[in-house]
Structures are given as structure tokens and as C-alpha cells.
């Protein structure tokens, strides 16, 4: 079985968060415009966590597994990239995995 591509990367603090979507779309959002973050973990083996990020210009919803590590890296501004992956939850074990990311302009209707 191939190793899944990491769904996030960390390092030194950065000015922008890079968001990569499966369809090739890319967003760069400045950490300075991050207003809030909310993590709603779900219990159970097949449940998804949801991480909501509110930037001044965009609303980002991240759905996946074990997203608490990503939330901590975002808090420290050391998360340089988040990306969608095609891997099932069982393939990640206890590591974070991102199933989907939705990026919408702030105030846009669903």
C-alpha cells in the first residue's frame, strides 16, 4: 500500500496558509486575517472532525480525522499547508487526515 501524501505540513511560523484542493485549486490566505478557528470533534471510528476557519475574506471548512494536531499548528502559525487527500480514515490510524476542504468568500451563501 502506498503511503498517503501528508495532509498538512509544519515548520517555522509563516505569513500565509496554503490550501490545496483535489481539483488543483490553490488558495493562499494570510494568517493576519484569521479571525477564529473552531474544532468540532466527533466520536466513533467512522465520524469526521470539522475544523472551521474564519478569515476576513474567506470561510474555510476542513472535514477529516484527528484534526486537533492541525488546529494546534494553526494556532502557532506553523502550519504552512493543508491539503485534501483521497485516503480512507483507516489508512491514517491516529494521524490527521483531511477528506475535504471547502473555501468560500466570507458572507457567501451556501
N, CA and C atoms as a LAMMPS dump frame, in Angstrom:
ITEM: TIMESTEP
0
ITEM: NUMBER OF ATOMS
330
ITEM: BOX BOUNDS ff ff ff
-5.0000000000000000e+02 5.0000000000000000e+02
-5.0000000000000000e+02 5.0000000000000000e+02
-5.0000000000000000e+02 5.0000000000000000e+02
ITEM: ATOMS id mol type element x y z
1 1 1 N 0.843 -1.181 0
2 1 2 C 0 0 0
3 1 3 C 0.887 1.242 0
4 2 1 N 0.554 2.201 -0.831
5 2 2 C 1.326 3.433 -0.918
6 2 3 C 1.067 4.293 0.309
7 3 1 N 2.085 5.018 0.732
8 3 2 C 1.935 5.939 1.844
9 3 3 C 1.149 7.151 1.376
10 4 1 N 0.096 7.564 2.139
11 4 2 C -0.684 8.719 1.703
12 4 3 C 0.139 10.003 1.792
13 5 1 N -0.129 10.929 0.893
14 5 2 C 0.526 12.23 0.937
15 5 3 C 0.065 12.928 2.214
16 6 1 N 0.979 13.531 2.923
17 6 2 C 0.63 14.215 4.159
18 6 3 C -0.415 15.287 3.891
19 7 1 N -1.389 15.393 4.783
20 7 2 C -2.474 16.354 4.576
21 7 3 C -2.121 17.742 5.092
22 8 1 N -0.981 17.858 5.795
23 8 2 C -0.542 19.18 6.252
24 8 3 C 0.963 19.166 6.462
25 9 1 N 1.544 20.351 6.498
26 9 2 C 2.979 20.481 6.717
27 9 3 C 3.221 21.601 7.72
28 10 1 N 4.247 21.416 8.549
29 10 2 C 4.587 22.421 9.545
30 10 3 C 6.07 22.772 9.445
31 11 1 N 6.419 23.857 10.09
32 11 2 C 7.808 24.31 10.115
33 11 3 C 7.885 25.594 10.912
34 12 1 N 8.708 26.498 10.452
35 12 2 C 8.817 27.81 11.079
36 12 3 C 7.51 28.574 10.866
37 13 1 N 7.196 29.545 11.732
38 13 2 C 5.989 30.353 11.508
39 13 3 C 6.002 30.995 10.119
40 14 1 N 4.831 31.024 9.484
41 14 2 C 4.688 31.556 8.132
42 14 3 C 3.62 32.649 8.111
43 15 1 N 3.633 33.457 7.067
44 15 2 C 2.674 34.554 6.941
45 15 3 C 1.36 34.112 6.284
46 16 1 N 1.426 33.074 5.43
47 16 2 C 0.252 32.637 4.682
48 16 3 C 0.01 31.137 4.894
49 17 1 N -1.267 30.774 4.906
50 17 2 C -1.663 29.369 4.905
51 17 3 C -1.996 28.99 3.471
52 18 1 N -1.35 27.943 2.969
53 18 2 C -1.598 27.443 1.614
54 18 3 C -2.645 26.34 1.717
55 19 1 N -3.701 26.432 0.917
56 19 2 C -4.784 25.454 0.917
57 19 3 C -4.85 24.831 -0.466
58 20 1 N -4.632 23.501 -0.538
59 20 2 C -4.622 22.787 -1.813
60 20 3 C -5.846 21.871 -1.893
61 21 1 N -6.632 22.047 -2.943
62 21 2 C -7.809 21.22 -3.156
63 21 3 C -7.527 20.146 -4.193
64 22 1 N -8.268 19.033 -4.141
65 22 2 C -8.049 17.9 -5.046
66 22 3 C -8.127 18.31 -6.505
67 23 1 N -9.008 19.217 -6.827
68 23 2 C -9.21 19.596 -8.233
69 23 3 C -8.131 20.545 -8.758
70 24 1 N -7.083 20.757 -7.961
71 24 2 C -5.965 21.588 -8.4
72 24 3 C -6.066 23.041 -7.986
73 25 1 N -7.172 23.421 -7.374
74 25 2 C -7.356 24.803 -6.922
75 25 3 C -6.438 25.073 -5.731
76 26 1 N -5.922 26.295 -5.658
77 26 2 C -4.976 26.688 -4.617
78 26 3 C -5.401 28.032 -4.038
79 27 1 N -5.357 28.147 -2.723
80 27 2 C -5.645 29.403 -2.037
81 27 3 C -4.478 29.723 -1.111
82 28 1 N -4.094 30.983 -1.042
83 28 2 C -3.12 31.467 -0.067
84 28 3 C -3.828 32.52 0.774
85 29 1 N -4.026 32.225 2.048
86 29 2 C -4.731 33.154 2.937
87 29 3 C -3.791 33.602 4.043
88 30 1 N -3.735 34.92 4.308
89 30 2 C -2.801 35.433 5.315
90 30 3 C -3.255 35.106 6.742
91 31 1 N -2.321 34.607 7.543
92 31 2 C -2.622 34.338 8.947
93 31 3 C -3.108 35.592 9.661
94 32 1 N -2.626 36.748 9.231
95 32 2 C -3.031 38.004 9.861
96 32 3 C -4.512 38.292 9.727
97 33 1 N -5.194 37.635 8.793
98 33 2 C -6.63 37.848 8.626
99 33 3 C -7.462 36.706 9.211
100 34 1 N -6.799 35.768 9.937
101 34 2 C -7.524 34.688 10.598
102 34 3 C -8.231 35.252 11.827
103 35 1 N -9.551 35.205 11.81
104 35 2 C -10.356 35.777 12.889
105 35 3 C -10.634 34.75 13.976
106 36 1 N -10.988 33.52 13.562
107 36 2 C -11.286 32.491 14.55
108 36 3 C -11.134 31.1 13.948
109 37 1 N -11.014 30.124 14.845
110 37 2 C -10.971 28.722 14.453
111 37 3 C -11.817 27.942 15.453
112 38 1 N -12.578 26.98 14.952
113 38 2 C -13.434 26.163 15.809
114 38 3 C -13.318 24.707 15.386
115 39 1 N -12.933 23.845 16.329
116 39 2 C -12.814 22.413 16.061
117 39 3 C -13.968 21.699 16.746
118 40 1 N -14.713 20.913 15.968
119 40 2 C -15.816 20.116 16.498
120 40 3 C -15.495 18.644 16.26
121 41 1 N -14.844 17.992 17.232
122 41 2 C -14.51 16.581 17.049
123 41 3 C -15.744 15.705 17.209
124 42 1 N -15.792 14.643 16.438
125 42 2 C -16.873 13.664 16.51
126 42 3 C -16.329 12.397 17.138
127 43 1 N -17.145 11.692 17.879
128 43 2 C -16.704 10.435 18.479
129 43 3 C -17.118 9.264 17.598
130 44 1 N -16.424 8.161 17.749
131 44 2 C -16.712 6.976 16.951
132 44 3 C -15.669 6.787 15.871
133 45 1 N -15.535 5.558 15.39
134 45 2 C -14.476 5.239 14.444
135 45 3 C -14.698 5.81 13.05
136 46 1 N -15.946 6.015 12.635
137 46 2 C -16.193 6.492 11.273
138 46 3 C -16.697 7.935 11.239
139 47 1 N -16.551 8.638 12.334
140 47 2 C -17.019 10.024 12.412
141 47 3 C -15.921 10.972 11.964
142 48 1 N -16.32 12.077 11.383
143 48 2 C -15.381 13.09 10.913
144 48 3 C -15.331 14.259 11.891
145 49 1 N -14.137 14.806 12.076
146 49 2 C -13.994 16.077 12.783
147 49 3 C -14.276 17.184 11.788
148 50 1 N -14.656 18.348 12.306
149 50 2 C -14.842 19.507 11.443
150 50 3 C -14.112 20.694 12.059
151 51 1 N -13.256 21.312 11.256
152 51 2 C -12.489 22.478 11.678
153 51 3 C -12.932 23.654 10.818
154 52 1 N -13.486 24.667 11.469
155 52 2 C -13.959 25.855 10.75
156 52 3 C -12.991 27.003 10.999
157 53 1 N -12.498 27.587 9.913
158 53 2 C -11.574 28.719 9.972
159 53 3 C -12.261 29.932 9.361
160 54 1 N -12.287 31.022 10.101
161 54 2 C -12.894 32.247 9.602
162 54 3 C -11.795 33.281 9.376
163 55 1 N -11.581 33.606 8.112
164 55 2 C -10.654 34.664 7.733
165 55 3 C -11.476 35.903 7.39
166 56 1 N -10.848 37.057 7.307
167 56 2 C -11.565 38.29 6.966
168 56 3 C -12.238 38.18 5.6
169 57 1 N -11.619 37.473 4.655
170 57 2 C -12.137 37.412 3.287
171 57 3 C -12.756 36.07 2.909
172 58 1 N -12.498 35.013 3.682
173 58 2 C -12.955 33.672 3.314
174 58 3 C -13.349 32.858 4.557
175 59 1 N -14.258 31.922 4.335
176 59 2 C -14.614 30.925 5.338
177 59 3 C -14.119 29.574 4.818
178 60 1 N -13.4 28.848 5.666
179 60 2 C -12.817 27.565 5.275
180 60 3 C -13.348 26.49 6.221
181 61 1 N -13.856 25.402 5.642
182 61 2 C -14.315 24.259 6.432
183 61 3 C -13.474 23.047 6.052
184 62 1 N -12.838 22.455 7.054
185 62 2 C -11.986 21.281 6.867
186 62 3 C -12.676 20.102 7.552
187 63 1 N -12.89 19.026 6.807
188 63 2 C -13.508 17.824 7.354
189 63 3 C -12.503 16.679 7.269
190 64 1 N -12.328 15.954 8.373
191 64 2 C -11.362 14.865 8.363
192 64 3 C -11.286 14.16 9.693
193 65 1 N -10.101 13.643 10.004
194 65 2 C -9.877 12.826 11.17
195 65 3 C -8.705 13.365 11.978
196 66 1 N -8.827 13.377 13.29
197 66 2 C -7.732 13.784 14.188
198 66 3 C -7.205 15.177 13.809
199 67 1 N -8.106 16.116 13.636
200 67 2 C -7.721 17.459 13.192
201 67 3 C -7.171 18.327 14.314
202 68 1 N -7.12 17.817 15.542
203 68 2 C -6.603 18.601 16.652
204 68 3 C -5.138 18.99 16.459
205 69 1 N -4.335 18.111 15.848
206 69 2 C -2.93 18.448 15.582
207 69 3 C -2.822 19.614 14.601
208 70 1 N -3.69 19.621 13.61
209 70 2 C -3.687 20.714 12.625
210 70 3 C -4.135 22.007 13.287
211 71 1 N -5.154 21.932 14.148
212 71 2 C -5.626 23.126 14.855
213 71 3 C -4.516 23.739 15.702
214 72 1 N -3.726 22.889 16.368
215 72 2 C -2.615 23.392 17.186
216 72 3 C -1.558 24.066 16.319
217 73 1 N -1.235 23.477 15.176
218 73 2 C -0.254 24.079 14.266
219 73 3 C -0.77 25.407 13.714
220 74 1 N -2.071 25.498 13.454
221 74 2 C -2.655 26.763 13
222 74 3 C -2.548 27.823 14.098
223 75 1 N -2.791 27.419 15.331
224 75 2 C -2.693 28.341 16.464
225 75 3 C -1.296 28.942 16.555
226 76 1 N -0.29 28.138 16.26
227 76 2 C 1.108 28.579 16.346
228 76 3 C 1.601 29.232 15.056
229 77 1 N 0.763 29.314 14.029
230 77 2 C 1.096 29.803 12.683
231 77 3 C 2.258 29.032 12.053
232 78 1 N 2.418 27.773 12.446
233 78 2 C 3.486 26.943 11.881
234 78 3 C 2.959 25.971 10.826
235 79 1 N 1.657 25.981 10.592
236 79 2 C 1.074 25.141 9.543
237 79 3 C 1.186 25.897 8.233
238 80 1 N 2.019 25.397 7.328
239 80 2 C 2.243 26.106 6.068
240 80 3 C 1.273 25.678 4.975
241 81 1 N 0.75 24.438 5.061
242 81 2 C -0.146 23.942 4.017
243 81 3 C -1.128 22.937 4.608
244 82 1 N -2.368 22.965 4.096
245 82 2 C -3.33 21.898 4.331
246 82 3 C -3.818 21.453 2.962
247 83 1 N -4.053 20.14 2.817
248 83 2 C -4.48 19.633 1.509
249 83 3 C -5.441 18.467 1.682
250 84 1 N -6.349 18.357 0.73
251 84 2 C -7.276 17.237 0.7
252 84 3 C -6.515 15.979 0.299
253 85 1 N -6.95 14.845 0.842
254 85 2 C -6.357 13.563 0.487
255 85 3 C -7.471 12.608 0.073
256 86 1 N -7.11 11.549 -0.606
257 86 2 C -8.082 10.559 -1.071
258 86 3 C -8.07 9.297 -0.224
259 87 1 N -7.532 9.356 0.961
260 87 2 C -7.326 8.158 1.76
261 87 3 C -8.452 7.981 2.773
262 88 1 N -8.867 6.732 2.988
263 88 2 C -9.902 6.415 3.968
264 88 3 C -9.363 6.608 5.379
265 89 1 N -10.264 6.802 6.332
266 89 2 C -9.863 7.066 7.718
267 89 3 C -8.998 5.947 8.289
268 90 1 N -9.266 4.705 7.95
269 90 2 C -8.499 3.582 8.479
270 90 3 C -7.043 3.638 8.053
271 91 1 N -6.753 4.251 6.915
272 91 2 C -5.385 4.339 6.415
273 91 3 C -4.528 5.323 7.202
274 92 1 N -5.15 6.202 7.961
275 92 2 C -4.418 7.21 8.709
276 92 3 C -4.075 6.765 10.124
277 93 1 N -4.801 5.794 10.661
278 93 2 C -4.576 5.394 12.041
279 93 3 C -4.895 6.563 12.951
280 94 1 N -3.926 6.967 13.77
281 94 2 C -4.126 8.098 14.686
282 94 3 C -3.577 9.402 14.132
283 95 1 N -3.131 9.399 12.872
284 95 2 C -2.601 10.616 12.257
285 95 3 C -3.736 11.433 11.659
286 96 1 N -3.546 12.757 11.528
287 96 2 C -4.57 13.579 10.892
288 96 3 C -4.786 13.197 9.429
289 97 1 N -5.999 13.329 8.986
290 97 2 C -6.351 13.099 7.587
291 97 3 C -7.445 14.058 7.179
292 98 1 N -7.314 14.681 6.023
293 98 2 C -8.303 15.645 5.536
294 98 3 C -9.066 15.021 4.374
295 99 1 N -10.366 14.86 4.54
296 99 2 C -11.229 14.305 3.496
297 99 3 C -11.681 15.399 2.527
298 100 1 N -12.027 16.573 3.07
299 100 2 C -12.492 17.647 2.193
300 100 3 C -12.194 19.004 2.807
301 101 1 N -12.041 19.977 1.919
302 101 2 C -11.868 21.375 2.32
303 101 3 C -12.801 22.201 1.442
304 102 1 N -13.579 23.06 2.079
305 102 2 C -14.451 23.979 1.357
306 102 3 C -13.974 25.397 1.642
307 103 1 N -13.769 26.178 0.584
308 103 2 C -13.337 27.56 0.72
309 103 3 C -14.391 28.437 0.04
310 104 1 N -14.963 29.377 0.816
311 104 2 C -15.965 30.287 0.279
312 104 3 C -15.609 31.71 0.675
313 105 1 N -15.976 32.644 -0.192
314 105 2 C -15.776 34.053 0.16
315 105 3 C -16.644 34.355 1.375
316 106 1 N -16.131 35.16 2.287
317 106 2 C -16.865 35.497 3.51
318 106 3 C -18.219 36.098 3.157
319 107 1 N -19.229 35.637 3.833
320 107 2 C -20.578 36.14 3.59
321 107 3 C -21.306 35.481 2.435
322 108 1 N -20.635 34.578 1.683
323 108 2 C -21.277 33.89 0.573
324 108 3 C -22.271 32.882 1.11
325 109 1 N -23.404 32.747 0.429
326 109 2 C -24.415 31.8 0.848
327 109 3 C -24.055 30.413 0.355
328 110 1 N -24.438 29.412 1.142
329 110 2 C -24.138 28.003 0.788
330 110 3 C -24.87 27.537 -0.426
